[in-house]
Amino acid sequence: MNLNLTDWLGYVAATLTTASFVPQAWLIFRTRNVSGISLAMYSAFTVGIALWLAYGVMLGAWPIIIANIITLGLATCILVMKIKHQK
């Protein structure tokens, strides 16, 4: 695999933005406290991530595809927890 500076930039950005969701998801899984999560925001965000994934697939851009598969999984889990545990 021959990566250029653009590829490296994409992979580093994808890693950082995707990893930023892990602490939030972990906290929600542990506490089941979703009171600070906006249903409208997370719904829009999850759809947006799905669209970014589709965009990445259409471009064949692996940094976008990989990051958005992982982020979509985390965002979907948070959204499901919000719907399931909202008061």
GUBA-554706 format. One record per atom (N, C-alpha, C, CB): chain; x, y, z. Coordinates in steps of 0.2 Angstrom, whole numbers, plus 2048, in hexadecimal, padded with zeros to 3 digits. Glycine has a CB too. Layout:
N
['A', [X, Y, Z]]
...
end
This chain:
87
['A', [804, 7FA, 800]]
['A', [800, 800, 800]]
['A', [804, 806, 800]]
['A', [7FB, 800, 806]]
['A', [804, 80A, 7FB]]
['A', [808, 810, 7FA]]
['A', [804, 816, 7FC]]
['A', [80A, 811, 7F3]]
['A', [805, 819, 802]]
['A', [801, 81F, 805]]
['A', [804, 825, 804]]
['A', [7FF, 81E, 80C]]
['A', [801, 82A, 801]]
['A', [804, 831, 801]]
['A', [802, 835, 806]]
['A', [802, 834, 7FA]]
['A', [804, 83B, 807]]
['A', [802, 840, 80C]]
['A', [7FB, 841, 80D]]
['A', [806, 847, 80B]]
['A', [7F7, 841, 807]]
['A', [7F0, 842, 808]]
['A', [7EC, 83C, 80B]]
['A', [7ED, 843, 801]]
['A', [7EF, 836, 809]]
['A', [7EC, 830, 80D]]
['A', [7ED, 830, 814]]
['A', [7EF, 82A, 809]]
['A', [7F4, 832, 816]]
['A', [7F5, 832, 81D]]
['A', [7F1, 837, 821]]
['A', [7FD, 834, 81E]]
['A', [7F0, 83D, 81E]]
['A', [7EC, 842, 821]]
['A', [7E5, 83F, 822]]
['A', [7EC, 848, 81C]]
['A', [7E2, 83C, 81D]]
['A', [7DC, 839, 81D]]
['A', [7DB, 834, 823]]
['A', [7D9, 836, 817]]
['A', [7E0, 82F, 823]]
['A', [7E0, 82A, 828]]
['A', [7E1, 82D, 830]]
['A', [7E5, 825, 827]]
['A', [7E5, 832, 830]]
['A', [7E6, 835, 837]]
['A', [7DF, 839, 839]]
['A', [7EC, 83A, 837]]
['A', [7DD, 83D, 834]]
['A', [7D6, 840, 836]]
['A', [7D1, 83B, 837]]
['A', [7D4, 845, 830]]
['A', [7D0, 836, 834]]
['A', [7CB, 831, 835]]
['A', [7CC, 82E, 83C]]
['A', [7CB, 82C, 82F]]
['A', [7D2, 82C, 83D]]
['A', [7D3, 829, 844]]
['A', [7D2, 82D, 84A]]
['A', [7DB, 827, 844]]
['A', [7D4, 834, 849]]
['A', [7D2, 838, 84F]]
['A', [7CB, 83A, 84F]]
['A', [7D6, 83F, 84E]]
['A', [7C7, 83B, 84A]]
['A', [7C0, 83C, 84B]]
['A', [7BC, 836, 84D]]
['A', [7BE, 83F, 844]]
['A', [7BE, 831, 84A]]
['A', [7BA, 82A, 84C]]
['A', [7BC, 829, 853]]
['A', [7BC, 825, 847]]
['A', [7C2, 829, 855]]
['A', [7C4, 827, 85C]]
['A', [7C1, 82C, 861]]
['A', [7CB, 828, 85D]]
['A', [7BF, 832, 85F]]
['A', [7BC, 837, 864]]
['A', [7B5, 835, 866]]
['A', [7BB, 83E, 860]]
['A', [7B2, 830, 863]]
['A', [7AB, 82E, 864]]
['A', [7AB, 828, 86A]]
['A', [7A7, 82B, 85E]]
['A', [7B1, 825, 86A]]
['A', [7B2, 81F, 86F]]
['A', [7B0, 821, 876]]
['A', [7B8, 81C, 86E]]
['A', [7B3, 826, 879]]
['A', [7B2, 828, 880]]
['A', [7AA, 829, 881]]
['A', [7B6, 82E, 882]]
['A', [7A7, 82D, 87C]]
['A', [7A0, 82E, 87D]]
['A', [79C, 828, 87D]]
['A', [79E, 833, 878]]
['A', [79D, 824, 878]]
['A', [799, 81E, 877]]
['A', [79B, 819, 87E]]
['A', [79C, 81A, 871]]
['A', [7A1, 819, 880]]
['A', [7A2, 814, 886]]
['A', [79F, 817, 88C]]
['A', [7AA, 814, 887]]
['A', [79F, 81E, 88D]]
['A', [79B, 821, 893]]
['A', [794, 81F, 892]]
['A', [79C, 828, 893]]
['A', [791, 820, 88D]]
['A', [789, 81E, 88C]]
['A', [788, 817, 88D]]
['A', [787, 820, 885]]
['A', [78C, 812, 88A]]
['A', [78B, 80B, 88C]]
['A', [78C, 80A, 893]]
['A', [790, 807, 887]]
['A', [790, 80D, 896]]
['A', [791, 80B, 89D]]
['A', [78C, 80E, 8A2]]
['A', [798, 80E, 8A0]]
['A', [78A, 814, 8A1]]
['A', [785, 818, 8A5]]
['A', [77E, 817, 8A3]]
['A', [787, 81F, 8A6]]
['A', [77D, 816, 89C]]
['A', [776, 816, 899]]
['A', [773, 81D, 89A]]
['A', [772, 811, 89D]]
['A', [777, 822, 89C]]
['A', [775, 829, 89C]]
['A', [776, 82D, 895]]
['A', [779, 82D, 8A2]]
['A', [770, 82E, 892]]
['A', [770, 831, 88C]]
['A', [76D, 838, 88C]]
['A', [76C, 82D, 887]]
['A', [76C, 83B, 892]]
['A', [768, 841, 893]]
['A', [76C, 847, 890]]
['A', [768, 843, 89B]]
['A', [772, 847, 88F]]
['A', [776, 84C, 88C]]
['A', [776, 84C, 884]]
['A', [77D, 84D, 88F]]
['A', [773, 847, 881]]
['A', [774, 845, 87A]]
['A', [76D, 848, 877]]
['A', [775, 83E, 879]]
['A', [76E, 84C, 872]]
['A', [768, 84E, 86E]]
['A', [766, 849, 869]]
['A', [76A, 855, 86A]]
['A', [760, 847, 869]]
['A', [75D, 842, 864]]
['A', [75E, 845, 85D]]
['A', [756, 840, 866]]
['A', [75C, 84B, 85C]]
['A', [75C, 84E, 856]]
['A', [763, 84F, 853]]
['A', [758, 855, 856]]
['A', [767, 851, 857]]
['A', [76E, 852, 855]]
['A', [771, 84B, 853]]
['A', [773, 855, 85A]]
['A', [770, 846, 857]]
['A', [773, 83F, 856]]
['A', [770, 83C, 850]]
['A', [773, 83B, 85C]]
['A', [769, 83D, 84F]]
['A', [766, 83A, 849]]
['A', [769, 83D, 843]]
['A', [75E, 83C, 849]]
['A', [76A, 844, 842]]
['A', [76C, 847, 83D]]
['A', [774, 845, 83C]]
['A', [76C, 84F, 83D]]
['A', [777, 845, 841]]
['A', [77E, 843, 841]]
['A', [77F, 83C, 83E]]
['A', [782, 843, 848]]
['A', [77B, 837, 840]]
['A', [77C, 830, 83E]]
['A', [77A, 830, 836]]
['A', [777, 82C, 842]]
['A', [775, 833, 834]]
['A', [773, 834, 82D]]
['A', [779, 837, 829]]
['A', [76D, 837, 82C]]
['A', [77C, 83C, 82C]]
['A', [782, 83F, 828]]
['A', [787, 83B, 828]]
['A', [784, 845, 82C]]
['A', [789, 837, 82D]]
['A', [78E, 832, 82D]]
['A', [78D, 82C, 827]]
['A', [790, 82F, 834]]
['A', [787, 82A, 827]]
['A', [785, 825, 822]]
['A', [786, 828, 81B]]
['A', [77D, 823, 823]]
['A', [784, 82F, 81A]]
['A', [785, 832, 813]]
['A', [78D, 833, 812]]
['A', [782, 839, 813]]
['A', [791, 834, 817]]
['A', [798, 835, 816]]
['A', [79B, 82E, 814]]
['A', [79C, 837, 81D]]
['A', [798, 829, 817]]
['A', [79A, 822, 815]]
['A', [799, 820, 80E]]
['A', [797, 81D, 81A]]
['A', [793, 822, 80C]]
['A', [791, 821, 805]]
['A', [795, 825, 800]]
['A', [789, 823, 804]]
['A', [797, 82B, 802]]
['A', [79C, 82F, 7FE]]
['A', [7A2, 82C, 7FE]]
['A', [79C, 836, 802]]
['A', [7A5, 82A, 803]]
['A', [7AB, 826, 803]]
['A', [7AB, 820, 7FF]]
['A', [7AD, 824, 80A]]
['A', [7A6, 81C, 7FF]]
['A', [7A6, 816, 7FB]]
['A', [7A5, 818, 7F4]]
['A', [79F, 812, 7FD]]
['A', [7A2, 81E, 7F2]]
['A', [7A1, 820, 7EB]]
['A', [7A8, 822, 7E8]]
['A', [79C, 826, 7EA]]
['A', [7AC, 825, 7ED]]
['A', [7B3, 828, 7EB]]
['A', [7B8, 822, 7EB]]
['A', [7B5, 82D, 7EF]]
['A', [7B6, 81D, 7EF]]
['A', [7BB, 818, 7F0]]
['A', [7C1, 81A, 7F5]]
['A', [7BF, 815, 7EA]]
['A', [7BF, 81F, 7FA]]
['A', [7C4, 822, 7FE]]
['A', [7C4, 81E, 805]]
['A', [7C2, 829, 7FF]]
['A', [7C9, 81A, 806]]
['A', [7C9, 815, 80C]]
['A', [7C9, 819, 812]]
['A', [7CF, 811, 80B]]
['A', [7CD, 81F, 813]]
['A', [7CD, 822, 819]]
['A', [7C5, 824, 81B]]
['A', [7D1, 828, 819]]
['A', [7C2, 826, 816]]
['A', [7BB, 829, 818]]
['A', [7B6, 823, 819]]
['A', [7B8, 82D, 812]]
['A', [7B7, 81D, 815]]
['A', [7B3, 817, 816]]
['A', [7B4, 814, 81D]]
['A', [7B5, 812, 811]]
['A', [7BA, 813, 81F]]
['A', [7BC, 810, 825]]
['A', [7BA, 814, 82B]]
['A', [7C4, 80E, 826]]
['A', [7BB, 81A, 82B]]
['A', [7B9, 81E, 831]]
['A', [7B2, 81F, 831]]
['A', [7BC, 825, 830]]
['A', [7AE, 81F, 82C]]
['A', [7A7, 820, 82C]]
['A', [7A4, 81A, 82E]]
['A', [7A5, 823, 826]]
['A', [7A6, 814, 82C]]
['A', [7A3, 80E, 82E]]
['A', [7A4, 80D, 836]]
['A', [7A7, 807, 82B]]
['A', [7A9, 80F, 839]]
['A', [7AA, 80E, 840]]
['A', [7A6, 814, 844]]
['A', [7B2, 80F, 842]]
['A', [7A6, 81A, 841]]
['A', [7A3, 81F, 844]]
['A', [79B, 81E, 844]]
['A', [7A4, 826, 841]]
['A', [799, 81B, 83E]]
['A', [792, 81A, 83D]]
['A', [790, 815, 842]]
['A', [790, 817, 836]]
['A', [794, 810, 843]]
['A', [792, 80B, 848]]
['A', [792, 80E, 84F]]
['A', [797, 805, 848]]
['A', [796, 812, 851]]
['A', [796, 815, 858]]
['A', [790, 81A, 858]]
['A', [79D, 819, 859]]
['A', [78F, 81E, 853]]
['A', [78A, 823, 853]]
['A', [783, 81F, 854]]
['A', [78A, 827, 84D]]
['A', [782, 81A, 850]]
['A', [77C, 816, 850]]
['A', [77B, 813, 857]]
['A', [77C, 810, 84B]]
['A', [780, 810, 85A]]
['A', [77F, 80E, 861]]
['A', [77D, 813, 866]]
['A', [786, 80B, 863]]
['A', [780, 819, 865]]
['A', [77E, 81F, 86A]]
['A', [777, 821, 868]]
['A', [783, 825, 869]]
['A', [775, 821, 862]]
['A', [76E, 823, 860]]
['A', [769, 81E, 863]]
['A', [76E, 824, 859]]
['A', [76B, 817, 862]]
['A', [766, 812, 865]]
['A', [766, 813, 86C]]
['A', [769, 80B, 863]]
['A', [76B, 814, 870]]
['A', [76B, 815, 877]]
['A', [767, 81B, 879]]
['A', [772, 815, 87A]]
['A', [767, 820, 875]]
['A', [763, 826, 876]]
['A', [75C, 825, 876]]
['A', [765, 82C, 872]]
['A', [75A, 821, 870]]
['A', [753, 820, 86F]]
['A', [751, 81B, 875]]
['A', [752, 81D, 868]]
['A', [755, 816, 876]]
['A', [753, 811, 87B]]
['A', [752, 813, 882]]
['A', [758, 80B, 87B]]
['A', [757, 818, 884]]
['A', [757, 81A, 88B]]
['A', [755, 821, 88D]]
['A', [75E, 819, 88D]]
['A', [752, 825, 888]]
['A', [750, 82B, 889]]
['A', [74A, 82C, 88E]]
['A', [74F, 82F, 882]]
['A', [74A, 831, 892]]
['A', [745, 832, 897]]
['A', [740, 837, 894]]
['A', [747, 833, 89D]]
end
